[in-house]
């Protein structure tokens, strides 16, 4: 299955996953994906689905789409170290619609604290991702930035 029913959950410059300066992400050991060098303060739902996990510091949210695709969205690489930086607006188990606001963060505070604004978006079930708009600025909720191929399809 190939789909583009995905909108960018973040605003900023897109990066390929191998460019993320953290081996846990760049090695794709958690899954394929892409990253955004965060410039906006909003993290939005990339598709309709259920919130499956919300990390206590709000630095990451996981969700499963109505079509079964699972994704983890990070707000920066080390923002979990800065208490109060991220404000979570959803709870595990909630059903959200594409574009709903999930987390508010503070990009300026990240800069002040020296926290990397590179924010991985990781697909957790062996999906393959093609970044259709590499190294360009994308808006939060912008469509057609990636192509997703799920396991068992070509």
The 8 nearest C-alpha neighbors of each residue, nearest first, counted from 0:
[[1, 152, 148, 149, 2, 153, 147, 151],
 [2, 0, 148, 147, 146, 149, 3, 153],
 [3, 1, 147, 4, 146, 0, 148, 5],
 [2, 4, 5, 146, 143, 145, 147, 1],
 [5, 3, 2, 6, 46, 143, 142, 45],
 [6, 4, 45, 3, 46, 142, 143, 7],
 [7, 5, 142, 45, 140, 141, 8, 143],
 [6, 8, 140, 141, 139, 9, 45, 142],
 [7, 9, 43, 45, 42, 139, 44, 140],
 [10, 8, 139, 42, 7, 41, 11, 37],
 [11, 9, 139, 138, 39, 137, 38, 37],
 [10, 12, 37, 38, 136, 36, 137, 35],
 [11, 13, 136, 135, 36, 35, 134, 137],
 [14, 12, 35, 134, 133, 135, 34, 36],
 [15, 13, 34, 134, 35, 133, 33, 18],
 [14, 16, 33, 17, 18, 34, 133, 13],
 [15, 17, 33, 25, 18, 19, 32, 34],
 [16, 18, 25, 15, 19, 26, 24, 27],
 [19, 17, 16, 15, 20, 14, 25, 34],
 [18, 20, 25, 17, 21, 16, 24, 117],
 [21, 19, 18, 22, 25, 24, 17, 117],
 [22, 20, 23, 19, 24, 25, 76, 26],
 [21, 23, 25, 24, 26, 20, 19, 27],
 [22, 24, 21, 26, 25, 28, 27, 29],
 [23, 25, 27, 22, 26, 21, 19, 28],
 [24, 26, 17, 22, 16, 19, 27, 23],
 [27, 25, 22, 28, 24, 23, 17, 16],
 [26, 28, 30, 24, 31, 25, 29, 23],
 [29, 27, 26, 30, 23, 24, 25, 31],
 [30, 28, 27, 123, 24, 23, 121, 31],
 [31, 29, 27, 123, 122, 28, 121, 125],
 [30, 32, 27, 122, 121, 127, 128, 126],
 [33, 31, 121, 120, 122, 128, 16, 30],
 [32, 34, 16, 15, 120, 119, 14, 121],
 [35, 33, 119, 14, 118, 120, 13, 16],
 [34, 36, 13, 118, 12, 37, 11, 117],
 [37, 35, 117, 12, 11, 116, 118, 13],
 [36, 38, 11, 116, 35, 10, 39, 117],
 [37, 39, 11, 10, 106, 36, 40, 116],
 [40, 38, 10, 41, 37, 106, 11, 9],
 [39, 41, 104, 105, 103, 106, 38, 42],
 [42, 40, 103, 39, 102, 43, 104, 9],
 [41, 43, 102, 8, 9, 101, 100, 103],
 [42, 44, 100, 8, 98, 101, 99, 45],
 [43, 45, 98, 97, 99, 46, 8, 101],
 [46, 44, 6, 8, 5, 97, 7, 43],
 [47, 45, 97, 44, 5, 64, 48, 96],
 [48, 46, 96, 97, 64, 95, 65, 44],
 [49, 47, 64, 65, 63, 94, 95, 46],
 [48, 50, 94, 63, 62, 93, 92, 51],
 [49, 51, 62, 91, 92, 93, 52, 61],
 [52, 50, 62, 91, 61, 49, 92, 63],
 [53, 51, 61, 91, 60, 50, 54, 62],
 [52, 54, 60, 91, 59, 55, 61, 57],
 [53, 55, 57, 59, 56, 60, 58, 52],
 [56, 54, 57, 53, 58, 79, 59, 87],
 [55, 57, 58, 79, 54, 82, 85, 83],
 [58, 56, 85, 54, 87, 59, 55, 86],
 [57, 59, 74, 79, 56, 73, 78, 54],
 [60, 58, 73, 72, 57, 54, 74, 53],
 [59, 61, 53, 72, 71, 52, 54, 62],
 [62, 60, 71, 52, 51, 70, 50, 72],
 [61, 63, 50, 51, 49, 70, 69, 64],
 [64, 62, 69, 49, 48, 68, 67, 70],
 [63, 65, 48, 68, 67, 66, 47, 69],
 [64, 66, 48, 67, 47, 63, 49, 68],
 [65, 67, 64, 68, 63, 48, 47, 69],
 [68, 66, 64, 65, 63, 69, 48, 124],
 [69, 67, 64, 63, 66, 70, 124, 122],
 [70, 68, 63, 123, 62, 122, 64, 67],
 [69, 71, 122, 121, 62, 61, 123, 72],
 [72, 70, 61, 121, 60, 120, 122, 73],
 [71, 73, 120, 60, 59, 119, 61, 70],
 [72, 74, 59, 118, 119, 58, 75, 120],
 [75, 73, 58, 118, 59, 78, 76, 72],
 [74, 76, 116, 118, 117, 115, 78, 77],
 [75, 77, 115, 78, 117, 118, 116, 74],
 [78, 76, 79, 75, 114, 80, 115, 81],
 [77, 79, 80, 81, 75, 58, 76, 114],
 [78, 80, 58, 77, 56, 81, 82, 57],
 [81, 79, 78, 77, 82, 56, 114, 84],
 [82, 80, 78, 79, 84, 83, 77, 56],
 [81, 83, 84, 80, 56, 79, 85, 78],
 [82, 84, 85, 81, 86, 56, 57, 104],
 [83, 85, 82, 81, 104, 105, 86, 78],
 [86, 84, 104, 57, 83, 103, 87, 58],
 [85, 87, 103, 102, 57, 104, 88, 84],
 [88, 86, 102, 57, 89, 101, 85, 103],
 [87, 89, 101, 102, 86, 100, 90, 103],
 [90, 88, 101, 87, 93, 91, 102, 50],
 [89, 91, 93, 92, 53, 50, 88, 52],
 [90, 92, 50, 51, 52, 93, 53, 89],
 [93, 91, 50, 49, 51, 90, 94, 52],
 [94, 92, 50, 49, 91, 90, 95, 89],
 [93, 95, 49, 48, 50, 92, 96, 47],
 [96, 94, 48, 47, 49, 93, 99, 97],
 [95, 97, 47, 99, 98, 46, 48, 44],
 [96, 98, 46, 47, 44, 45, 99, 95],
 [97, 99, 44, 43, 140, 96, 45, 100],
 [100, 98, 43, 44, 96, 97, 101, 95],
 [99, 101, 43, 42, 102, 98, 44, 41],
 [102, 100, 88, 43, 42, 89, 87, 99],
 [103, 101, 87, 42, 88, 86, 100, 41],
 [104, 102, 41, 86, 40, 85, 42, 87],
 [103, 105, 85, 40, 84, 86, 41, 106],
 [104, 106, 108, 40, 107, 84, 109, 85],
 [105, 107, 109, 108, 40, 110, 104, 38],
 [108, 106, 110, 109, 105, 111, 112, 38],
 [107, 109, 111, 110, 105, 106, 112, 84],
 [110, 108, 114, 106, 112, 107, 111, 113],
 [109, 111, 107, 113, 108, 112, 114, 106],
 [112, 110, 108, 109, 113, 107, 114, 106],
 [113, 111, 109, 110, 114, 108, 81, 107],
 [112, 114, 110, 111, 109, 115, 108, 116],
 [115, 113, 109, 112, 77, 110, 116, 78],
 [114, 116, 117, 75, 76, 113, 77, 109],
 [115, 117, 75, 37, 36, 118, 114, 76],
 [118, 116, 36, 75, 115, 35, 37, 76],
 [117, 119, 75, 73, 74, 35, 34, 116],
 [120, 118, 34, 73, 33, 121, 72, 35],
 [119, 121, 72, 33, 32, 34, 71, 73],
 [120, 122, 32, 71, 70, 30, 31, 119],
 [123, 121, 70, 30, 31, 32, 69, 124],
 [122, 124, 30, 69, 70, 125, 121, 29],
 [125, 123, 126, 122, 69, 30, 68, 150],
 [126, 124, 150, 30, 123, 127, 149, 31],
 [125, 127, 149, 124, 148, 150, 122, 128],
 [128, 126, 148, 147, 31, 125, 149, 129],
 [127, 129, 147, 32, 146, 31, 130, 126],
 [128, 130, 146, 145, 131, 147, 127, 32],
 [129, 131, 145, 132, 133, 144, 128, 146],
 [130, 132, 145, 144, 129, 133, 146, 143],
 [131, 133, 144, 130, 135, 134, 13, 145],
 [134, 132, 13, 135, 130, 14, 131, 15],
 [135, 133, 13, 14, 12, 132, 136, 15],
 [136, 134, 12, 133, 13, 132, 137, 11],
 [135, 137, 12, 11, 13, 138, 134, 10],
 [138, 136, 11, 10, 12, 135, 141, 139],
 [137, 139, 10, 141, 140, 11, 9, 136],
 [138, 140, 10, 9, 7, 8, 141, 137],
 [139, 141, 7, 6, 98, 8, 138, 142],
 [142, 140, 6, 7, 138, 139, 137, 143],
 [143, 141, 6, 144, 5, 140, 7, 4],
 [144, 142, 3, 145, 6, 5, 141, 131],
 [143, 145, 131, 132, 142, 130, 7, 6],
 [146, 144, 130, 131, 129, 143, 147, 3],
 [145, 147, 129, 3, 128, 2, 1, 130],
 [146, 148, 128, 1, 2, 127, 149, 145],
 [149, 147, 1, 127, 126, 0, 128, 152],
 [148, 150, 126, 0, 152, 147, 151, 127],
 [151, 149, 152, 126, 125, 148, 124, 127],
 [150, 152, 149, 153, 0, 148, 126, 125],
 [153, 151, 150, 0, 149, 148, 1, 126],
 [152, 148, 151, 0, 1, 149, 150, 127]]
